[in-house]
Amino acid sequence: MKRVRPSDLCAVIDEDDIVYVAPLPDGPVLVLDGVSALIWQTALDPQIDDTVAYVADATGQRPEDIAGHVDAFVTDLVRRGALVLVDHG
């Protein structure tokens, strides 16, 4: 999975198991909890190289069963302007 970071055009409040993400200026505010908050936090953690493997381990799932879902969720957050892809160039 590609590396991501929060967009400069969104506000983020990360409170334990809930993440509030507001693409500015028009929103809407996204409330991420449970697995969605875990995916957000894991994808942004520079210490974790494999988001899918980490989330699979944390949720008791097999990586091959959730990889498409995790990737689709992150891709949707990029589309919504909450996350941006990190350019390795």
PDB file of N, CA, C and O in Angstrom:
ATOM      1  N   MET A   1       0.840  -1.172   0.000  1.00  0.00           N
ATOM      2  CA  MET A   1       0.000   0.000   0.000  1.00  0.00           C
ATOM      3  C   MET A   1       0.892   1.244   0.000  1.00  0.00           C
ATOM      4  O   MET A   1       1.949   1.261   0.631  1.00  0.00           O
ATOM      5  N   LYS A   2       0.460   2.266  -0.703  1.00  0.00           N
ATOM      6  CA  LYS A   2       1.225   3.496  -0.793  1.00  0.00           C
ATOM      7  C   LYS A   2       1.187   4.244   0.529  1.00  0.00           C
ATOM      8  O   LYS A   2       0.235   4.119   1.299  1.00  0.00           O
ATOM      9  N   ARG A   3       2.235   5.026   0.786  1.00  0.00           N
ATOM     10  CA  ARG A   3       2.274   5.853   2.000  1.00  0.00           C
ATOM     11  C   ARG A   3       1.369   7.058   1.809  1.00  0.00           C
ATOM     12  O   ARG A   3       1.236   7.588   0.706  1.00  0.00           O
ATOM     13  N   VAL A   4       0.753   7.479   2.900  1.00  0.00           N
ATOM     14  CA  VAL A   4      -0.155   8.622   2.892  1.00  0.00           C
ATOM     15  C   VAL A   4       0.147   9.514   4.080  1.00  0.00           C
ATOM     16  O   VAL A   4       0.841   9.133   5.023  1.00  0.00           O
ATOM     17  N   ARG A   5      -0.401  10.717   3.997  1.00  0.00           N
ATOM     18  CA  ARG A   5      -0.332  11.662   5.112  1.00  0.00           C
ATOM     19  C   ARG A   5      -1.630  12.456   5.099  1.00  0.00           C
ATOM     20  O   ARG A   5      -2.316  12.506   4.078  1.00  0.00           O
ATOM     21  N   PRO A   6      -1.976  13.085   6.243  1.00  0.00           N
ATOM     22  CA  PRO A   6      -3.178  13.923   6.239  1.00  0.00           C
ATOM     23  C   PRO A   6      -3.005  15.096   5.280  1.00  0.00           C
ATOM     24  O   PRO A   6      -1.908  15.635   5.138  1.00  0.00           O
ATOM     25  N   SER A   7      -4.063  15.475   4.643  1.00  0.00           N
ATOM     26  CA  SER A   7      -4.040  16.630   3.754  1.00  0.00           C
ATOM     27  C   SER A   7      -3.783  17.887   4.567  1.00  0.00           C
ATOM     28  O   SER A   7      -4.223  17.998   5.712  1.00  0.00           O
ATOM     29  N   ASP A   8      -3.070  18.833   3.970  1.00  0.00           N
ATOM     30  CA  ASP A   8      -2.871  20.129   4.622  1.00  0.00           C
ATOM     31  C   ASP A   8      -4.181  20.897   4.729  1.00  0.00           C
ATOM     32  O   ASP A   8      -4.279  21.863   5.486  1.00  0.00           O
ATOM     33  N   LEU A   9      -5.182  20.470   3.976  1.00  0.00           N
ATOM     34  CA  LEU A   9      -6.469  21.157   3.952  1.00  0.00           C
ATOM     35  C   LEU A   9      -7.523  20.430   4.779  1.00  0.00           C
ATOM     36  O   LEU A   9      -8.711  20.481   4.460  1.00  0.00           O
ATOM     37  N   CYS A  10      -7.088  19.752   5.845  1.00  0.00           N
ATOM     38  CA  CYS A  10      -8.066  19.138   6.741  1.00  0.00           C
ATOM     39  C   CYS A  10      -7.584  19.262   8.175  1.00  0.00           C
ATOM     40  O   CYS A  10      -6.387  19.324   8.457  1.00  0.00           O
ATOM     41  N   ALA A  11      -8.557  19.296   9.066  1.00  0.00           N
ATOM     42  CA  ALA A  11      -8.275  19.320  10.497  1.00  0.00           C
ATOM     43  C   ALA A  11      -8.518  17.920  11.036  1.00  0.00           C
ATOM     44  O   ALA A  11      -9.457  17.239  10.623  1.00  0.00           O
ATOM     45  N   VAL A  12      -7.661  17.493  11.967  1.00  0.00           N
ATOM     46  CA  VAL A  12      -7.769  16.143  12.521  1.00  0.00           C
ATOM     47  C   VAL A  12      -7.689  16.216  14.040  1.00  0.00           C
ATOM     48  O   VAL A  12      -6.811  16.871  14.603  1.00  0.00           O
ATOM     49  N   ILE A  13      -8.614  15.539  14.680  1.00  0.00           N
ATOM     50  CA  ILE A  13      -8.554  15.337  16.133  1.00  0.00           C
ATOM     51  C   ILE A  13      -8.568  13.834  16.346  1.00  0.00           C
ATOM     52  O   ILE A  13      -9.524  13.153  15.976  1.00  0.00           O
ATOM     53  N   ASP A  14      -7.506  13.325  16.945  1.00  0.00           N
ATOM     54  CA  ASP A  14      -7.361  11.888  17.190  1.00  0.00           C
ATOM     55  C   ASP A  14      -7.466  11.673  18.687  1.00  0.00           C
ATOM     56  O   ASP A  14      -6.532  11.971  19.432  1.00  0.00           O
ATOM     57  N   GLU A  15      -8.600  11.157  19.126  1.00  0.00           N
ATOM     58  CA  GLU A  15      -8.869  10.940  20.545  1.00  0.00           C
ATOM     59  C   GLU A  15      -9.043   9.452  20.814  1.00  0.00           C
ATOM     60  O   GLU A  15     -10.145   8.919  20.684  1.00  0.00           O
ATOM     61  N   ASP A  16      -7.966   8.786  21.185  1.00  0.00           N
ATOM     62  CA  ASP A  16      -7.992   7.362  21.516  1.00  0.00           C
ATOM     63  C   ASP A  16      -8.535   6.529  20.361  1.00  0.00           C
ATOM     64  O   ASP A  16      -7.835   6.316  19.372  1.00  0.00           O
ATOM     65  N   ASP A  17      -9.774   6.057  20.475  1.00  0.00           N
ATOM     66  CA  ASP A  17     -10.338   5.152  19.477  1.00  0.00           C
ATOM     67  C   ASP A  17     -11.230   5.843  18.461  1.00  0.00           C
ATOM     68  O   ASP A  17     -11.865   5.173  17.647  1.00  0.00           O
ATOM     69  N   ILE A  18     -11.291   7.172  18.489  1.00  0.00           N
ATOM     70  CA  ILE A  18     -12.110   7.922  17.544  1.00  0.00           C
ATOM     71  C   ILE A  18     -11.252   9.000  16.897  1.00  0.00           C
ATOM     72  O   ILE A  18     -10.502   9.707  17.571  1.00  0.00           O
ATOM     73  N   VAL A  19     -11.376   9.112  15.576  1.00  0.00           N
ATOM     74  CA  VAL A  19     -10.652  10.141  14.837  1.00  0.00           C
ATOM     75  C   VAL A  19     -11.689  11.000  14.113  1.00  0.00           C
ATOM     76  O   VAL A  19     -12.549  10.486  13.398  1.00  0.00           O
ATOM     77  N   TYR A  20     -11.593  12.311  14.313  1.00  0.00           N
ATOM     78  CA  TYR A  20     -12.458  13.259  13.623  1.00  0.00           C
ATOM     79  C   TYR A  20     -11.615  13.927  12.541  1.00  0.00           C
ATOM     80  O   TYR A  20     -10.561  14.493  12.828  1.00  0.00           O
ATOM     81  N   VAL A  21     -12.084  13.857  11.297  1.00  0.00           N
ATOM     82  CA  VAL A  21     -11.355  14.423  10.173  1.00  0.00           C
ATOM     83  C   VAL A  21     -12.298  15.372   9.446  1.00  0.00           C
ATOM     84  O   VAL A  21     -13.394  14.987   9.039  1.00  0.00           O
ATOM     85  N   ALA A  22     -11.858  16.622   9.289  1.00  0.00           N
ATOM     86  CA  ALA A  22     -12.701  17.618   8.627  1.00  0.00           C
ATOM     87  C   ALA A  22     -11.951  18.238   7.460  1.00  0.00           C
ATOM     88  O   ALA A  22     -11.100  19.104   7.664  1.00  0.00           O
ATOM     89  N   PRO A  23     -12.255  17.808   6.237  1.00  0.00           N
ATOM     90  CA  PRO A  23     -11.684  18.501   5.079  1.00  0.00           C
ATOM     91  C   PRO A  23     -12.200  19.947   5.060  1.00  0.00           C
ATOM     92  O   PRO A  23     -13.406  20.187   5.109  1.00  0.00           O
ATOM     93  N   LEU A  24     -11.283  20.886   4.989  1.00  0.00           N
ATOM     94  CA  LEU A  24     -11.649  22.303   5.074  1.00  0.00           C
ATOM     95  C   LEU A  24     -11.710  22.923   3.693  1.00  0.00           C
ATOM     96  O   LEU A  24     -10.945  22.517   2.818  1.00  0.00           O
ATOM     97  N   PRO A  25     -12.569  23.869   3.462  1.00  0.00           N
ATOM     98  CA  PRO A  25     -13.464  24.526   4.407  1.00  0.00           C
ATOM     99  C   PRO A  25     -14.871  23.937   4.452  1.00  0.00           C
ATOM    100  O   PRO A  25     -15.675  24.347   5.289  1.00  0.00           O
ATOM    101  N   ASP A  26     -15.188  22.991   3.577  1.00  0.00           N
ATOM    102  CA  ASP A  26     -16.580  22.590   3.411  1.00  0.00           C
ATOM    103  C   ASP A  26     -16.987  21.275   4.066  1.00  0.00           C
ATOM    104  O   ASP A  26     -18.166  20.922   4.065  1.00  0.00           O
ATOM    105  N   GLY A  27     -16.012  20.541   4.631  1.00  0.00           N
ATOM    106  CA  GLY A  27     -16.369  19.276   5.265  1.00  0.00           C
ATOM    107  C   GLY A  27     -16.767  18.227   4.251  1.00  0.00           C
ATOM    108  O   GLY A  27     -16.328  18.289   3.102  1.00  0.00           O
ATOM    109  N   PRO A  28     -17.553  17.305   4.626  1.00  0.00           N
ATOM    110  CA  PRO A  28     -18.157  17.090   5.940  1.00  0.00           C
ATOM    111  C   PRO A  28     -17.157  16.485   6.913  1.00  0.00           C
ATOM    112  O   PRO A  28     -16.116  15.967   6.509  1.00  0.00           O
ATOM    113  N   VAL A  29     -17.482  16.553   8.196  1.00  0.00           N
ATOM    114  CA  VAL A  29     -16.648  15.942   9.217  1.00  0.00           C
ATOM    115  C   VAL A  29     -16.835  14.429   9.132  1.00  0.00           C
ATOM    116  O   VAL A  29     -17.958  13.923   9.127  1.00  0.00           O
ATOM    117  N   LEU A  30     -15.729  13.735   9.066  1.00  0.00           N
ATOM    118  CA  LEU A  30     -15.751  12.273   9.061  1.00  0.00           C
ATOM    119  C   LEU A  30     -15.439  11.791  10.470  1.00  0.00           C
ATOM    120  O   LEU A  30     -14.463  12.233  11.077  1.00  0.00           O
ATOM    121  N   VAL A  31     -16.242  10.910  10.982  1.00  0.00           N
ATOM    122  CA  VAL A  31     -16.012  10.332  12.304  1.00  0.00           C
ATOM    123  C   VAL A  31     -15.592   8.885  12.095  1.00  0.00           C
ATOM    124  O   VAL A  31     -16.383   8.049  11.659  1.00  0.00           O
ATOM    125  N   LEU A  32     -14.346   8.610  12.412  1.00  0.00           N
ATOM    126  CA  LEU A  32     -13.791   7.273  12.229  1.00  0.00           C
ATOM    127  C   LEU A  32     -13.663   6.615  13.590  1.00  0.00           C
ATOM    128  O   LEU A  32     -13.037   7.161  14.500  1.00  0.00           O
ATOM    129  N   ASP A  33     -14.258   5.443  13.722  1.00  0.00           N
ATOM    130  CA  ASP A  33     -14.102   4.699  14.965  1.00  0.00           C
ATOM    131  C   ASP A  33     -13.930   3.226  14.647  1.00  0.00           C
ATOM    132  O   ASP A  33     -14.127   2.799  13.509  1.00  0.00           O
ATOM    133  N   GLY A  34     -13.568   2.464  15.639  1.00  0.00           N
ATOM    134  CA  GLY A  34     -13.358   1.036  15.419  1.00  0.00           C
ATOM    135  C   GLY A  34     -12.271   0.782  14.399  1.00  0.00           C
ATOM    136  O   GLY A  34     -11.186   1.358  14.473  1.00  0.00           O
ATOM    137  N   VAL A  35     -12.569  -0.084  13.444  1.00  0.00           N
ATOM    138  CA  VAL A  35     -11.579  -0.473  12.445  1.00  0.00           C
ATOM    139  C   VAL A  35     -11.194   0.701  11.556  1.00  0.00           C
ATOM    140  O   VAL A  35     -10.038   0.803  11.146  1.00  0.00           O
ATOM    141  N   SER A  36     -12.137   1.589  11.251  1.00  0.00           N
ATOM    142  CA  SER A  36     -11.790   2.732  10.390  1.00  0.00           C
ATOM    143  C   SER A  36     -10.761   3.628  11.069  1.00  0.00           C
ATOM    144  O   SER A  36      -9.845   4.115  10.407  1.00  0.00           O
ATOM    145  N   ALA A  37     -10.890   3.857  12.371  1.00  0.00           N
ATOM    146  CA  ALA A  37      -9.885   4.644  13.106  1.00  0.00           C
ATOM    147  C   ALA A  37      -8.550   3.899  13.138  1.00  0.00           C
ATOM    148  O   ALA A  37      -7.490   4.509  12.996  1.00  0.00           O
ATOM    149  N   LEU A  38      -8.606   2.589  13.325  1.00  0.00           N
ATOM    150  CA  LEU A  38      -7.382   1.776  13.333  1.00  0.00           C
ATOM    151  C   LEU A  38      -6.657   1.876  11.997  1.00  0.00           C
ATOM    152  O   LEU A  38      -5.435   2.023  11.964  1.00  0.00           O
ATOM    153  N   ILE A  39      -7.396   1.799  10.900  1.00  0.00           N
ATOM    154  CA  ILE A  39      -6.763   1.911   9.577  1.00  0.00           C
ATOM    155  C   ILE A  39      -6.124   3.284   9.415  1.00  0.00           C
ATOM    156  O   ILE A  39      -4.981   3.374   8.968  1.00  0.00           O
ATOM    157  N   TRP A  40      -6.835   4.360   9.770  1.00  0.00           N
ATOM    158  CA  TRP A  40      -6.297   5.722   9.689  1.00  0.00           C
ATOM    159  C   TRP A  40      -4.998   5.825  10.473  1.00  0.00           C
ATOM    160  O   TRP A  40      -3.977   6.264   9.944  1.00  0.00           O
ATOM    161  N   GLN A  41      -5.043   5.420  11.728  1.00  0.00           N
ATOM    162  CA  GLN A  41      -3.885   5.556  12.607  1.00  0.00           C
ATOM    163  C   GLN A  41      -2.710   4.706  12.126  1.00  0.00           C
ATOM    164  O   GLN A  41      -1.559   5.138  12.192  1.00  0.00           O
ATOM    165  N   THR A  42      -3.002   3.507  11.647  1.00  0.00           N
ATOM    166  CA  THR A  42      -1.951   2.604  11.184  1.00  0.00           C
ATOM    167  C   THR A  42      -1.319   3.102   9.893  1.00  0.00           C
ATOM    168  O   THR A  42      -0.097   3.065   9.745  1.00  0.00           O
ATOM    169  N   ALA A  43      -2.141   3.568   8.957  1.00  0.00           N
ATOM    170  CA  ALA A  43      -1.626   4.060   7.673  1.00  0.00           C
ATOM    171  C   ALA A  43      -0.719   5.268   7.860  1.00  0.00           C
ATOM    172  O   ALA A  43       0.175   5.501   7.046  1.00  0.00           O
ATOM    173  N   LEU A  44      -0.937   6.039   8.923  1.00  0.00           N
ATOM    174  CA  LEU A  44      -0.138   7.241   9.155  1.00  0.00           C
ATOM    175  C   LEU A  44       1.072   7.002  10.059  1.00  0.00           C
ATOM    176  O   LEU A  44       1.914   7.888  10.204  1.00  0.00           O
ATOM    177  N   ASP A  45       1.169   5.840  10.656  1.00  0.00           N
ATOM    178  CA  ASP A  45       2.256   5.543  11.589  1.00  0.00           C
ATOM    179  C   ASP A  45       3.520   5.173  10.813  1.00  0.00           C
ATOM    180  O   ASP A  45       3.559   4.128  10.163  1.00  0.00           O
ATOM    181  N   PRO A  46       4.551   6.014  10.872  1.00  0.00           N
ATOM    182  CA  PRO A  46       5.775   5.726  10.109  1.00  0.00           C
ATOM    183  C   PRO A  46       6.522   4.491  10.628  1.00  0.00           C
ATOM    184  O   PRO A  46       7.399   3.973   9.937  1.00  0.00           O
ATOM    185  N   GLN A  47       6.194   4.019  11.814  1.00  0.00           N
ATOM    186  CA  GLN A  47       6.845   2.837  12.375  1.00  0.00           C
ATOM    187  C   GLN A  47       6.267   1.533  11.811  1.00  0.00           C
ATOM    188  O   GLN A  47       6.864   0.467  11.960  1.00  0.00           O
ATOM    189  N   ILE A  48       5.098   1.631  11.162  1.00  0.00           N
ATOM    190  CA  ILE A  48       4.425   0.437  10.643  1.00  0.00           C
ATOM    191  C   ILE A  48       4.579   0.401   9.124  1.00  0.00           C
ATOM    192  O   ILE A  48       4.108   1.291   8.417  1.00  0.00           O
ATOM    193  N   ASP A  49       5.240  -0.632   8.643  1.00  0.00           N
ATOM    194  CA  ASP A  49       5.505  -0.753   7.203  1.00  0.00           C
ATOM    195  C   ASP A  49       4.345  -1.380   6.440  1.00  0.00           C
ATOM    196  O   ASP A  49       4.138  -1.055   5.271  1.00  0.00           O
ATOM    197  N   ASP A  50       3.591  -2.263   7.067  1.00  0.00           N
ATOM    198  CA  ASP A  50       2.535  -2.996   6.367  1.00  0.00           C
ATOM    199  C   ASP A  50       1.198  -2.784   7.075  1.00  0.00           C
ATOM    200  O   ASP A  50       0.872  -3.486   8.033  1.00  0.00           O
ATOM    201  N   THR A  51       0.439  -1.818   6.597  1.00  0.00           N
ATOM    202  CA  THR A  51      -0.842  -1.480   7.211  1.00  0.00           C
ATOM    203  C   THR A  51      -1.780  -2.672   7.221  1.00  0.00           C
ATOM    204  O   THR A  51      -2.410  -2.951   8.241  1.00  0.00           O
ATOM    205  N   VAL A  52      -1.884  -3.377   6.110  1.00  0.00           N
ATOM    206  CA  VAL A  52      -2.810  -4.507   6.020  1.00  0.00           C
ATOM    207  C   VAL A  52      -2.452  -5.581   7.043  1.00  0.00           C
ATOM    208  O   VAL A  52      -3.332  -6.079   7.745  1.00  0.00           O
ATOM    209  N   ALA A  53      -1.183  -5.943   7.135  1.00  0.00           N
ATOM    210  CA  ALA A  53      -0.763  -6.979   8.082  1.00  0.00           C
ATOM    211  C   ALA A  53      -1.046  -6.555   9.519  1.00  0.00           C
ATOM    212  O   ALA A  53      -1.486  -7.366  10.333  1.00  0.00           O
ATOM    213  N   TYR A  54      -0.796  -5.291   9.829  1.00  0.00           N
ATOM    214  CA  TYR A  54      -1.024  -4.798  11.187  1.00  0.00           C
ATOM    215  C   TYR A  54      -2.509  -4.837  11.534  1.00  0.00           C
ATOM    216  O   TYR A  54      -2.888  -5.316  12.602  1.00  0.00           O
ATOM    217  N   VAL A  55      -3.349  -4.330  10.627  1.00  0.00           N
ATOM    218  CA  VAL A  55      -4.793  -4.311  10.873  1.00  0.00           C
ATOM    219  C   VAL A  55      -5.329  -5.741  10.943  1.00  0.00           C
ATOM    220  O   VAL A  55      -6.181  -6.038  11.780  1.00  0.00           O
ATOM    221  N   ALA A  56      -4.846  -6.617  10.087  1.00  0.00           N
ATOM    222  CA  ALA A  56      -5.284  -8.012  10.122  1.00  0.00           C
ATOM    223  C   ALA A  56      -4.958  -8.643  11.465  1.00  0.00           C
ATOM    224  O   ALA A  56      -5.798  -9.315  12.063  1.00  0.00           O
ATOM    225  N   ASP A  57      -3.738  -8.427  11.936  1.00  0.00           N
ATOM    226  CA  ASP A  57      -3.331  -8.982  13.225  1.00  0.00           C
ATOM    227  C   ASP A  57      -4.178  -8.405  14.359  1.00  0.00           C
ATOM    228  O   ASP A  57      -4.598  -9.136  15.256  1.00  0.00           O
ATOM    229  N   ALA A  58      -4.426  -7.112  14.320  1.00  0.00           N
ATOM    230  CA  ALA A  58      -5.190  -6.452  15.390  1.00  0.00           C
ATOM    231  C   ALA A  58      -6.652  -6.877  15.419  1.00  0.00           C
ATOM    232  O   ALA A  58      -7.299  -6.818  16.464  1.00  0.00           O
ATOM    233  N   THR A  59      -7.173  -7.309  14.265  1.00  0.00           N
ATOM    234  CA  THR A  59      -8.589  -7.666  14.189  1.00  0.00           C
ATOM    235  C   THR A  59      -8.830  -9.168  14.080  1.00  0.00           C
ATOM    236  O   THR A  59      -9.977  -9.611  14.018  1.00  0.00           O
ATOM    237  N   GLY A  60      -7.753  -9.954  14.055  1.00  0.00           N
ATOM    238  CA  GLY A  60      -7.898 -11.397  13.960  1.00  0.00           C
ATOM    239  C   GLY A  60      -8.323 -11.882  12.584  1.00  0.00           C
ATOM    240  O   GLY A  60      -8.904 -12.959  12.453  1.00  0.00           O
ATOM    241  N   GLN A  61      -8.036 -11.090  11.561  1.00  0.00           N
ATOM    242  CA  GLN A  61      -8.390 -11.435  10.184  1.00  0.00           C
ATOM    243  C   GLN A  61      -7.148 -11.894   9.426  1.00  0.00           C
ATOM    244  O   GLN A  61      -6.021 -11.706   9.885  1.00  0.00           O
ATOM    245  N   ARG A  62      -7.364 -12.485   8.284  1.00  0.00           N
ATOM    246  CA  ARG A  62      -6.250 -12.847   7.410  1.00  0.00           C
ATOM    247  C   ARG A  62      -5.972 -11.671   6.483  1.00  0.00           C
ATOM    248  O   ARG A  62      -6.909 -11.071   5.956  1.00  0.00           O
ATOM    249  N   PRO A  63      -4.696 -11.327   6.273  1.00  0.00           N
ATOM    250  CA  PRO A  63      -4.370 -10.191   5.412  1.00  0.00           C
ATOM    251  C   PRO A  63      -5.009 -10.278   4.028  1.00  0.00           C
ATOM    252  O   PRO A  63      -5.486  -9.272   3.502  1.00  0.00           O
ATOM    253  N   GLU A  64      -5.022 -11.463   3.439  1.00  0.00           N
ATOM    254  CA  GLU A  64      -5.584 -11.601   2.095  1.00  0.00           C
ATOM    255  C   GLU A  64      -7.099 -11.370   2.074  1.00  0.00           C
ATOM    256  O   GLU A  64      -7.662 -11.053   1.026  1.00  0.00           O
ATOM    257  N   ASP A  65      -7.750 -11.525   3.215  1.00  0.00           N
ATOM    258  CA  ASP A  65      -9.196 -11.303   3.280  1.00  0.00           C
ATOM    259  C   ASP A  65      -9.571  -9.823   3.416  1.00  0.00           C
ATOM    260  O   ASP A  65     -10.672  -9.423   3.040  1.00  0.00           O
ATOM    261  N   ILE A  66      -8.657  -9.019   3.951  1.00  0.00           N
ATOM    262  CA  ILE A  66      -9.002  -7.618   4.195  1.00  0.00           C
ATOM    263  C   ILE A  66      -8.230  -6.624   3.334  1.00  0.00           C
ATOM    264  O   ILE A  66      -8.554  -5.437   3.331  1.00  0.00           O
ATOM    265  N   ALA A  67      -7.225  -7.079   2.610  1.00  0.00           N
ATOM    266  CA  ALA A  67      -6.363  -6.163   1.850  1.00  0.00           C
ATOM    267  C   ALA A  67      -7.163  -5.256   0.929  1.00  0.00           C
ATOM    268  O   ALA A  67      -6.914  -4.051   0.896  1.00  0.00           O
ATOM    269  N   GLY A  68      -8.100  -5.792   0.192  1.00  0.00           N
ATOM    270  CA  GLY A  68      -8.903  -4.984  -0.723  1.00  0.00           C
ATOM    271  C   GLY A  68      -9.748  -3.957   0.001  1.00  0.00           C
ATOM    272  O   GLY A  68      -9.915  -2.836  -0.481  1.00  0.00           O
ATOM    273  N   HIS A  69     -10.285  -4.329   1.158  1.00  0.00           N
ATOM    274  CA  HIS A  69     -11.111  -3.409   1.938  1.00  0.00           C
ATOM    275  C   HIS A  69     -10.283  -2.258   2.508  1.00  0.00           C
ATOM    276  O   HIS A  69     -10.698  -1.099   2.476  1.00  0.00           O
ATOM    277  N   VAL A  70      -9.109  -2.600   3.027  1.00  0.00           N
ATOM    278  CA  VAL A  70      -8.229  -1.563   3.587  1.00  0.00           C
ATOM    279  C   VAL A  70      -7.796  -0.599   2.490  1.00  0.00           C
ATOM    280  O   VAL A  70      -7.843   0.617   2.675  1.00  0.00           O
ATOM    281  N   ASP A  71      -7.375  -1.137   1.349  1.00  0.00           N
ATOM    282  CA  ASP A  71      -6.944  -0.298   0.240  1.00  0.00           C
ATOM    283  C   ASP A  71      -8.093   0.590  -0.257  1.00  0.00           C
ATOM    284  O   ASP A  71      -7.887   1.772  -0.532  1.00  0.00           O
ATOM    285  N   ALA A  72      -9.286   0.031  -0.371  1.00  0.00           N
ATOM    286  CA  ALA A  72     -10.443   0.813  -0.831  1.00  0.00           C
ATOM    287  C   ALA A  72     -10.778   1.925   0.151  1.00  0.00           C
ATOM    288  O   ALA A  72     -11.138   3.027  -0.264  1.00  0.00           O
ATOM    289  N   PHE A  73     -10.666   1.654   1.441  1.00  0.00           N
ATOM    290  CA  PHE A  73     -10.958   2.670   2.453  1.00  0.00           C
ATOM    291  C   PHE A  73      -9.952   3.823   2.367  1.00  0.00           C
ATOM    292  O   PHE A  73     -10.340   4.991   2.382  1.00  0.00           O
ATOM    293  N   VAL A  74      -8.672   3.493   2.278  1.00  0.00           N
ATOM    294  CA  VAL A  74      -7.644   4.532   2.177  1.00  0.00           C
ATOM    295  C   VAL A  74      -7.818   5.316   0.876  1.00  0.00           C
ATOM    296  O   VAL A  74      -7.699   6.542   0.872  1.00  0.00           O
ATOM    297  N   THR A  75      -8.095   4.629  -0.211  1.00  0.00           N
ATOM    298  CA  THR A  75      -8.324   5.296  -1.499  1.00  0.00           C
ATOM    299  C   THR A  75      -9.502   6.257  -1.406  1.00  0.00           C
ATOM    300  O   THR A  75      -9.454   7.349  -1.972  1.00  0.00           O
ATOM    301  N   ASP A  76     -10.557   5.864  -0.701  1.00  0.00           N
ATOM    302  CA  ASP A  76     -11.715   6.741  -0.523  1.00  0.00           C
ATOM    303  C   ASP A  76     -11.348   7.982   0.293  1.00  0.00           C
ATOM    304  O   ASP A  76     -11.821   9.079  -0.004  1.00  0.00           O
ATOM    305  N   LEU A  77     -10.517   7.819   1.307  1.00  0.00           N
ATOM    306  CA  LEU A  77     -10.089   8.981   2.098  1.00  0.00           C
ATOM    307  C   LEU A  77      -9.238   9.930   1.265  1.00  0.00           C
ATOM    308  O   LEU A  77      -9.299  11.144   1.457  1.00  0.00           O
ATOM    309  N   VAL A  78      -8.449   9.391   0.348  1.00  0.00           N
ATOM    310  CA  VAL A  78      -7.685  10.240  -0.580  1.00  0.00           C
ATOM    311  C   VAL A  78      -8.657  10.980  -1.495  1.00  0.00           C
ATOM    312  O   VAL A  78      -8.512  12.184  -1.710  1.00  0.00           O
ATOM    313  N   ARG A  79      -9.637  10.272  -2.028  1.00  0.00           N
ATOM    314  CA  ARG A  79     -10.634  10.881  -2.920  1.00  0.00           C
ATOM    315  C   ARG A  79     -11.399  11.996  -2.216  1.00  0.00           C
ATOM    316  O   ARG A  79     -11.728  13.008  -2.836  1.00  0.00           O
ATOM    317  N   ARG A  80     -11.681  11.824  -0.941  1.00  0.00           N
ATOM    318  CA  ARG A  80     -12.427  12.824  -0.169  1.00  0.00           C
ATOM    319  C   ARG A  80     -11.562  14.015   0.257  1.00  0.00           C
ATOM    320  O   ARG A  80     -12.079  15.005   0.774  1.00  0.00           O
ATOM    321  N   GLY A  81     -10.249  13.919   0.041  1.00  0.00           N
ATOM    322  CA  GLY A  81      -9.363  15.015   0.401  1.00  0.00           C
ATOM    323  C   GLY A  81      -8.856  14.979   1.823  1.00  0.00           C
ATOM    324  O   GLY A  81      -8.246  15.942   2.289  1.00  0.00           O
ATOM    325  N   ALA A  82      -9.098  13.878   2.526  1.00  0.00           N
ATOM    326  CA  ALA A  82      -8.622  13.759   3.913  1.00  0.00           C
ATOM    327  C   ALA A  82      -7.163  13.318   3.961  1.00  0.00           C
ATOM    328  O   ALA A  82      -6.404  13.743   4.832  1.00  0.00           O
ATOM    329  N   LEU A  83      -6.782  12.468   3.023  1.00  0.00           N
ATOM    330  CA  LEU A  83      -5.407  11.984   2.940  1.00  0.00           C
ATOM    331  C   LEU A  83      -4.840  12.335   1.574  1.00  0.00           C
ATOM    332  O   LEU A  83      -5.579  12.494   0.603  1.00  0.00           O
ATOM    333  N   VAL A  84      -3.527  12.453   1.513  1.00  0.00           N
ATOM    334  CA  VAL A  84      -2.840  12.629   0.238  1.00  0.00           C
ATOM    335  C   VAL A  84      -1.730  11.595   0.153  1.00  0.00           C
ATOM    336  O   VAL A  84      -1.153  11.198   1.165  1.00  0.00           O
ATOM    337  N   LEU A  85      -1.441  11.167  -1.063  1.00  0.00           N
ATOM    338  CA  LEU A  85      -0.351  10.219  -1.272  1.00  0.00           C
ATOM    339  C   LEU A  85       0.980  10.928  -1.076  1.00  0.00           C
ATOM    340  O   LEU A  85       1.146  12.081  -1.471  1.00  0.00           O
ATOM    341  N   VAL A  86       1.912  10.235  -0.470  1.00  0.00           N
ATOM    342  CA  VAL A  86       3.256  10.763  -0.251  1.00  0.00           C
ATOM    343  C   VAL A  86       4.087  10.449  -1.481  1.00  0.00           C
ATOM    344  O   VAL A  86       4.177   9.294  -1.898  1.00  0.00           O
ATOM    345  N   ASP A  87       4.691  11.468  -2.059  1.00  0.00           N
ATOM    346  CA  ASP A  87       5.533  11.298  -3.249  1.00  0.00           C
ATOM    347  C   ASP A  87       6.918  10.872  -2.805  1.00  0.00           C
ATOM    348  O   ASP A  87       7.580  11.566  -2.033  1.00  0.00           O
ATOM    349  N   HIS A  88       7.344   9.735  -3.296  1.00  0.00           N
ATOM    350  CA  HIS A  88       8.680   9.234  -2.954  1.00  0.00           C
ATOM    351  C   HIS A  88       9.735   9.723  -3.932  1.00  0.00           C
ATOM    352  O   HIS A  88      10.902   9.344  -3.834  1.00  0.00           O
ATOM    353  N   GLY A  89       9.326  10.564  -4.875  1.00  0.00           N
ATOM    354  CA  GLY A  89      10.234  11.007  -5.925  1.00  0.00           C
ATOM    355  C   GLY A  89      11.202  11.982  -5.450  1.00  0.00           C
ATOM    356  O   GLY A  89      12.037  12.450  -6.224  1.00  0.00           O
TER     357      GLY A  89
END
